[in-house]
Amino acid sequence: MEMLQYTLRKLITGIPLVLGVTLISFVLMVYFGPDKTYDLLGKNPTPEEIAQVRHQLGYDQPFVVRYLDYLRELVTLDFGYSDSSGERVGSILKRTIPVSLAVILPGFILGNLLGVVLALVAAYHRGGWIDKLIMAGSVVGMSVSFLIVIIAFQVIFSSSYGLNWFPVLGWDVYSFWDYLRYVTVPTLASVFVALGYNTRFYRAVIVEEMGRDHVRTARAYGASPAELLFKSILKNSLIPIITRIMFSIPLVVVSGSLLIESYFGIPGVGKVAFDAITTGDQPILKAVVGLTAVLFVVVLIINDILYKVVDPRVSLK
């Protein structure tokens, strides 16, 4: 009951956030975004033809009416039809979101798991050559552009100049083996970049926890290194680790999928959003921006619930 009440309160308090994000994005799209009017007209259109197309696109309606209509679409999940293809936006999202999840999740999960493992190893050998080697690798991962990493891994694993093991473009997935072949290079690129940021952050959290009084007490009573790391240190470091993981989800969904899918030609929601930006397809852009804002609110709720799970002392009030 307490969990349900908390979730409802969070949903209500998240409404201003969704309204703020959608309002700012809608203003940018309406006043600074591309105008599809002349893309749908021939040369030398008449004023009557221009007015007719603008009416069909809804451009002649007052701003408040258009924004309220956008909020209605967000609540009902009915975003109308794509300006470019004429297909329902809901159908496009239903087809592309599973592809994006299949592309993003392996790299996201592995990047965080390996980041925690490497951080534990580095913290345990703090100041030693293992720690310095892991931190040097982290700096390299943080310093290289994600796009450069994608290109480098594509050349190494997917071109005739390298190993040529995996396909480089498209998403012809009909079996689990096909999936592994197409997802390997994007996953390796994602893990390489994520490890740099994740390892440094997780190491800092774990090193700080190693200096706590309860850790020194457990060490004095003869606790084994494994018991110290996993029971006394990692368990008490989970709240900042969970916070970083959860709050990186919207960023990974938006920027990570957009860059990877647009480069490799993967038909996920990231590529659809990229194409919508270049063509000015406002229905798709409104759907992606609005759902990303809702995703952020959902992440906030799940994040606080996980706090309660890993630390019963946390209150959901």
MOBELVEN-V406962 format. One record per run of one state. SS is the DSSP state (a for helix, b for strand, c for the rest). FROM is the first residue (numbers start at 1). TO is the last residue. If there is no record, write none. Layout:
# MOBELVEN-V406962
ss = <SS,SS>
from = <FROM,FROM>
to = <TO,TO>
This chain:
# MOBELVEN-V406962
ss = <c,a,c,a,c,a,c,b,c,b,a,c,a,c,a,c,a,c,a,c,a,c,a,c,a,c>
from = <1,2,33,47,58,63,77,81,82,88,89,125,129,144,146,159,176,211,213,221,225,265,269,280,282,311>
to = <1,32,46,57,62,76,80,81,87,88,124,128,143,145,158,175,210,212,220,224,264,268,279,281,310,317>
